[in-house]
Amino acid sequence: MPSEPAPRLLRAFVAVAEELHFTRAASRLYVAQQALSRDVRSLEREVGAVLFVRSTRAVALTPEGERLLPYARRVLAAYDELSRAFGGAGDRPLAVDAAAPGSTGQRVLDAAREAAPSVEFVARYYSGLAGAAADILAGRLDLSFGRAAGLPRTLLSGLGHRLVRYEPVAVLLPAEHPLAAHERVPLAELAGETLYAGAGNPDTTEWTAYARSLFAGRGVQLAEPFPKIEGEREFARVVRGRRWCVLATSVFIGVEGMVLRPLTDPVPLAPVSVVWRRGLRHTGLDAVLDTALRLGEADGWLTRPRDSWLPPEDTALLG
């Protein structure tokens, strides 16, 4: 064998070998099926052998795959033992960026605390996923919530992610704005408007990139870069003072003197994923993922309207 396979590749192989089904294996590992298939192909290249026979109806191990399976299980068991020895299995507090009070992340965190009372979840409140992702990779934070497709590939390659919700996108308008009288604002009505979407804040680049994609070809302008705004009171002061319209989502904070109106025709959706450091093994992570799935099923978080819109990068990442 020319190199030592990464644990991620071995986990992908073992999951498919045990499930004999790529979709179920991907769900078990909380990864996209395309990513799982890539990992299996990478492992096949590293070991120099085909590990699975695939057809439209079935997946089966080849003789080489049968031979590799017990070795892969022993290697992963050793990694798991090492993780447990250094507190990676859930006996330490889990640092979770909930994004903002009232957000999807906060709802999942609150429910996870109820579902796993023995786990100490320590809440953090970053302004955006781009800022949180760097701390996740550095080990200063364990997981966050946000738009995974908006992260640079260099960051995303070291992160696991799982979609939990499509948040409808909205616009925050001054109460006296002509469009504030609408219950819903057709996207075409924003032509000629300038909207703030975090440009200039290095922690929210994933949201600014979403806005650029949404505004392209629609005559909507992105507000000029502005220094990072810290805290809800300061945000409200700056936004009201500059009389900005703000691109937001349906769970955005309220601002006195402004109204939140959902966008329509089409309905833009902002994908929110749980994002964590690859290799993290913690009972708190399991609780967060299970809780997010339960809330999503109960409230239809993954239901997409027929006239919905996503950026091409999100469609490609999420399948």
C-alpha positions in Angstrom: 0.0 0.0 0.0 1.7 3.3 -1.1 0.2 5.4 1.7 -1.7 5.1 5.0 -5.5 5.7 4.3 -7.1 8.5 6.3 -9.6 7.5 9.0 -12.3 9.3 7.0 -11.8 7.0 4.0 -11.9 3.9 6.2 -15.1 5.1 7.9 -16.7 5.6 4.5 -15.6 2.1 3.4 -16.8 0.4 6.6 -20.2 2.2 6.5 -20.9 1.1 2.9 -19.6 -2.4 3.6 -22.0 -2.7 6.5 -25.0 -1.0 4.9 -24.4 -2.3 1.3 -26.2 0.9 0.3 -24.5 4.2 -0.5 -27.5 6.4 0.5 -28.0 4.7 3.9 -24.2 4.8 4.5 -24.1 8.5 3.7 -27.0 9.2 6.1 -25.3 7.2 8.8 -22.2 9.3 8.5 -24.1 12.6 8.0 -22.3 13.4 4.7 -23.6 13.9 1.1 -23.7 10.8 -1.0 -21.4 12.4 -3.6 -18.8 13.0 -0.9 -19.1 9.4 0.4 -18.6 8.0 -3.2 -15.5 10.2 -3.6 -14.0 8.9 -0.4 -14.6 5.3 -1.5 -13.0 6.0 -4.8 -10.1 7.6 -3.1 -9.6 4.6 -0.9 -9.8 2.3 -3.9 -7.0 4.3 -5.6 -4.9 4.2 -2.4 -5.2 0.4 -1.9 -5.0 -0.3 -5.6 -8.1 -2.4 -5.7 -11.8 -2.3 -6.4 -13.6 -2.7 -3.2 -17.3 -2.8 -4.3 -19.3 -4.2 -7.2 -22.0 -1.7 -7.9 -25.2 -2.2 -10.0 -28.4 -0.3 -10.2 -30.0 -2.6 -7.7 -27.2 -3.7 -5.3 -23.8 -3.1 -3.8 -21.6 -6.0 -2.9 -18.0 -6.3 -1.5 -15.4 -7.7 -3.8 -12.9 -10.3 -2.4 -10.4 -7.4 -1.9 -13.1 -5.5 0.0 -13.8 -8.6 2.2 -10.1 -8.9 3.0 -9.8 -5.2 3.9 -12.9 -5.0 6.1 -11.5 -6.6 9.3 -8.3 -4.5 9.1 -10.3 -1.3 8.6 -12.5 -2.1 11.6 -9.5 -2.7 13.9 -7.8 0.6 12.8 -11.0 2.6 13.4 -11.5 0.9 16.8 -7.9 2.1 17.7 -8.7 5.6 16.7 -11.9 5.6 18.7 -10.1 4.3 21.8 -7.5 7.1 21.4 -10.4 9.6 21.1 -12.0 8.3 24.3 -8.7 8.4 26.1 -8.4 12.1 25.5 -12.0 13.1 26.3 -13.3 13.1 22.7 -16.3 10.8 23.4 -18.4 13.3 25.3 -17.0 13.8 28.8 -16.0 17.4 28.2 -18.2 20.5 27.4 -19.2 21.0 23.8 -18.7 24.6 22.5 -21.6 25.4 20.2 -22.1 28.6 18.1 -25.8 29.1 18.1 -25.4 32.2 15.8 -28.0 34.4 17.5 -30.9 34.1 20.1 -34.0 33.0 18.3 -32.1 31.4 15.4 -32.4 27.9 14.1 -29.1 27.1 15.8 -30.5 28.3 19.2 -33.7 26.2 18.7 -31.6 23.1 18.0 -29.3 23.8 21.0 -32.2 24.4 23.4 -33.8 21.1 22.3 -30.4 19.2 22.5 -29.9 20.4 26.0 -33.3 18.8 26.9 -32.6 15.6 25.0 -29.1 15.2 26.5 -29.1 16.7 30.0 -25.8 15.0 31.0 -23.9 16.9 28.3 -22.6 20.4 29.0 -23.3 22.6 26.0 -21.5 25.9 26.1 -23.1 28.5 23.9 -21.2 31.0 21.7 -22.6 33.7 19.5 -20.6 34.4 16.4 -21.9 36.8 13.7 -21.4 34.4 10.8 -20.2 30.9 9.8 -17.1 32.1 8.1 -15.8 33.4 11.4 -16.9 30.4 13.3 -15.4 27.9 10.8 -11.8 29.1 11.4 -12.2 28.5 15.2 -13.8 25.1 14.6 -10.7 24.0 12.6 -8.4 25.5 15.2 -10.2 23.5 18.0 -11.5 26.6 19.8 -15.1 25.8 18.8 -16.8 22.5 18.2 -19.7 23.2 15.9 -21.8 26.0 14.4 -24.8 26.6 12.1 -24.9 28.3 8.7 -24.5 28.2 4.9 -21.8 25.6 4.3 -21.7 26.1 0.6 -20.5 29.7 1.2 -17.2 28.6 2.8 -14.0 28.4 0.9 -13.1 24.8 -0.2 -9.9 25.0 1.8 -12.1 25.3 5.0 -14.9 23.0 4.0 -12.6 20.1 3.3 -11.8 19.9 7.0 -15.4 20.1 8.1 -18.4 17.8 8.3 -21.8 19.3 7.6 -25.4 18.3 7.5 -28.4 20.3 6.2 -31.0 20.9 8.8 -33.2 23.7 7.5 -34.2 25.9 4.5 -34.9 29.3 6.0 -37.1 31.5 3.8 -35.3 34.8 2.9 -36.8 38.1 3.8 -36.1 41.8 3.6 -35.9 44.1 6.7 -37.4 47.5 5.7 -37.9 50.9 7.4 -41.5 51.1 8.4 -42.1 54.1 6.2 -40.6 52.3 3.1 -43.3 51.9 0.3 -42.7 48.1 0.2 -43.4 47.8 3.9 -47.1 47.9 3.2 -46.8 44.5 1.4 -47.3 41.3 3.4 -44.8 39.7 1.0 -42.4 41.4 -1.3 -41.9 40.1 -4.9 -38.2 39.9 -5.6 -38.7 42.0 -8.8 -39.9 44.9 -6.6 -36.5 45.3 -5.1 -35.0 46.3 -8.5 -33.2 49.7 -7.9 -32.9 49.1 -4.2 -29.6 48.8 -2.2 -29.6 46.2 0.5 -27.1 45.6 3.3 -25.9 41.9 3.5 -22.8 42.1 5.6 -20.3 43.3 3.1 -17.1 44.3 4.9 -17.6 41.8 7.8 -15.0 39.0 7.4 -17.1 36.7 9.6 -20.2 36.7 7.3 -18.6 36.3 3.9 -20.9 33.3 3.2 -24.0 35.5 3.5 -22.6 38.3 1.4 -21.8 35.7 -1.3 -25.4 34.5 -1.1 -26.7 38.0 -1.6 -24.5 38.6 -4.7 -25.8 35.4 -6.2 -29.4 36.4 -5.5 -29.1 40.0 -6.7 -27.3 39.1 -9.9 -29.3 40.1 -13.0 -32.2 41.5 -10.8 -31.1 45.1 -10.6 -30.6 44.9 -6.8 -27.4 46.6 -5.4 -25.3 45.3 -2.5 -24.5 48.0 0.1 -20.9 49.1 0.2 -18.6 47.4 2.6 -19.0 48.5 6.2 -17.0 47.6 9.3 -18.2 44.6 11.4 -21.2 45.6 13.5 -21.1 44.2 17.1 -24.3 43.4 19.0 -28.0 43.9 18.4 -28.2 47.4 19.7 -25.3 48.7 17.6 -26.8 46.9 14.5 -30.1 48.6 15.0 -28.5 52.0 15.5 -26.4 51.7 12.3 -29.2 50.3 10.2 -31.7 52.9 11.3 -29.2 55.7 11.0 -28.3 54.8 7.4 -31.8 53.9 6.5 -30.7 50.6 5.0 -32.9 47.8 3.8 -31.4 44.5 5.0 -31.3 41.1 3.4 -32.3 38.7 6.2 -34.2 35.5 6.8 -37.6 34.7 8.4 -35.9 34.2 11.9 -34.0 37.5 11.9 -34.0 39.7 15.0 -36.6 42.4 15.3 -35.5 46.0 14.9 -37.6 48.9 16.3 -39.0 51.0 13.5 -38.5 48.3 10.9 -40.6 45.5 9.5 -39.6 42.0 8.2 -41.2 40.9 4.9 -40.7 37.5 3.3 -39.5 37.5 -0.4 -41.4 35.7 -3.1 -41.6 35.1 -6.8 -39.3 33.1 -6.5 -39.0 32.2 -2.8 -35.2 32.4 -2.0 -34.1 29.8 0.6 -31.1 30.1 2.8 -29.7 26.6 3.7 -28.7 26.2 7.3 -26.4 23.2 8.1 -24.8 21.9 11.3 -21.1 22.3 10.7 -18.4 20.5 12.8 -14.8 19.6 12.7 -14.1 16.3 10.8 -13.2 13.6 13.2 -15.1 15.1 16.2 -16.6 12.3 18.2 -18.8 13.5 21.0 -22.2 12.5 22.4 -23.2 16.2 22.3 -22.7 16.2 18.5 -24.9 13.1 18.2 -27.6 14.8 20.3 -27.4 18.0 18.1 -27.7 16.0 14.9 -30.6 13.8 16.2 -32.4 16.8 17.6 -32.1 18.8 14.3 -33.5 15.9 12.4 -36.4 15.6 14.8 -37.2 19.3 14.7 -36.9 19.3 10.9 -39.4 16.5 10.5 -41.9 18.0 13.0 -41.8 21.5 11.4 -41.1 20.7 7.8 -37.7 22.5 7.8 -36.5 20.6 4.7 -39.7 21.2 2.6 -39.0 23.4 -0.4 -41.8 25.3 -2.2 -42.1 24.6 -5.9 -41.1 28.2 -6.8 -38.0 28.2 -4.5 -34.5 29.4 -5.4 -31.1 28.3 -4.2 -27.6 29.5 -5.3 -25.9 27.1 -7.8 -23.2 26.4 -5.2 -25.8 25.2 -2.6 -27.5 23.0 -5.2 -24.2 21.4 -6.1 -23.1 20.8 -2.5 -26.5 19.6 -1.2 -27.5 17.6 -4.2 
